[in-house]
Amino acid sequence: MINLVLFGPPGAGKGTQADKIKERFNLLHISTGDVIRSQVKAETELGKIAEVQMASGGLVSDELVIGLMKNYLSEQEGAVGTIFDGFPRTTAQAEAFDVMLSEIKESVTVMIALEVDEEELVKRLLLRGNASGRADDMSEEIIRNRISVYNAQTAIVSNFYEKQGKYVAIDGTGTIDNIFGRISAVLENYTK
């Protein structure tokens, strides 16, 4: 089973690339952001908590995200593999994730990190905000705060997987197909 952590700052293209990876490699895709937004929209108890935490551009708490992931993993028996998009976001989540996976005799296969410079991220997110109406993508101040939070709290998760020999950085600029080609070249090593 391939357990891919698809990593990168907001606007790096994780969702776009996850869709292509899912199709080519027949993997399930879970976007933590999509799961959280669906909980907010459904006005669940977890969703209400998450909405307050996200309003300022901050991260949803580790406990909340870990709870969501435990629920998800318990429903995925027999899967060929999974793309984890936006999870784990903190070292504490990565440690808890390793424990969760070991309980079902699995582990993270590889973390692929999409690297994109901040000005390009801001440009991409503002365009996405104009097209989608997502409030968190329509304010440059909130976008820059999200990137700052990512750099301070999330980027360090790469160290956790690098120490395990599971971290691979990919240039996240260029065409969607060029970026996908770089990702595919890495994943081919795990599907043989």
Residue pairs with C-beta under 8 A, 6 or more apart in sequence:
1 79
1 80
1 81
1 82
1 106
1 109
2 25
2 27
2 80
2 81
2 82
2 109
2 110
2 187
2 190
2 191
3 81
3 82
3 84
3 101
3 106
3 107
3 108
3 109
4 21
4 27
4 81
4 82
4 83
4 84
4 108
4 109
4 110
4 111
4 112
4 187
5 84
5 87
5 88
5 108
5 110
5 111
5 112
5 161
6 14
6 17
6 18
6 21
6 83
6 84
6 85
6 86
6 112
6 114
7 14
7 111
7 112
7 113
7 114
7 157
7 158
8 14
8 113
8 114
8 115
8 116
8 172
9 116
9 118
9 121
9 146
9 147
9 150
9 151
9 154
9 155
10 121
10 125
10 143
10 146
10 147
10 150
11 116
11 120
11 121
11 122
11 124
11 125
11 128
11 143
11 147
12 114
12 115
12 116
12 121
12 172
13 114
13 116
13 124
13 172
13 176
13 179
14 31
14 85
14 86
14 114
15 31
15 34
15 85
16 176
17 114
17 176
17 179
17 180
17 183
18 29
18 31
18 83
18 85
19 29
20 176
20 180
20 183
21 27
21 29
21 83
21 180
21 183
21 184
21 187
22 28
22 29
22 83
24 184
25 80
25 81
25 187
25 191
26 80
26 81
27 79
27 80
27 81
27 82
27 83
28 76
28 79
28 80
28 81
28 82
28 83
29 82
29 83
29 85
30 69
30 72
30 82
30 83
30 84
30 85
30 87
31 85
31 86
32 65
32 68
32 69
32 84
32 85
32 86
32 87
32 89
33 85
33 86
35 68
35 72
36 47
36 50
36 54
36 60
36 64
36 65
36 68
38 47
39 46
39 47
39 50
39 68
40 47
40 48
40 50
40 51
40 54
41 47
46 64
46 67
46 68
49 60
49 61
49 64
50 60
50 64
53 59
53 60
53 61
53 64
54 60
54 136
56 142
56 145
57 136
57 142
57 143
57 145
57 146
57 149
58 145
58 149
59 89
59 90
59 149
59 153
59 154
62 90
62 92
62 93
62 96
65 87
65 88
65 89
65 93
66 93
66 96
66 97
66 100
69 87
69 97
69 100
70 100
73 100
73 101
73 104
76 82
81 109
84 97
87 93
87 97
88 94
88 96
88 97
88 157
89 153
89 154
89 157
90 153
90 154
90 157
91 156
91 157
91 159
91 160
93 157
94 157
94 160
94 161
95 160
97 108
98 107
98 108
101 107
101 108
108 161
108 164
108 166
109 166
109 190
110 166
110 167
110 168
110 186
110 187
110 190
111 157
111 158
111 161
111 166
111 167
111 168
112 168
112 170
112 183
112 186
112 187
113 158
113 167
113 168
113 169
113 170
114 170
114 172
114 179
115 169
115 170
115 171
115 172
116 124
116 172
116 173
117 173
118 144
118 147
120 173
121 143
121 147
122 140
122 143
122 144
122 147
125 137
125 143
126 137
126 138
126 140
126 143
128 134
128 137
129 135
129 136
129 137
129 138
129 139
129 143
130 138
135 142
136 142
136 143
136 146
137 143
158 167
158 169
161 167
168 186
170 179
170 182
170 183
170 186
171 179
171 182
172 179
173 179
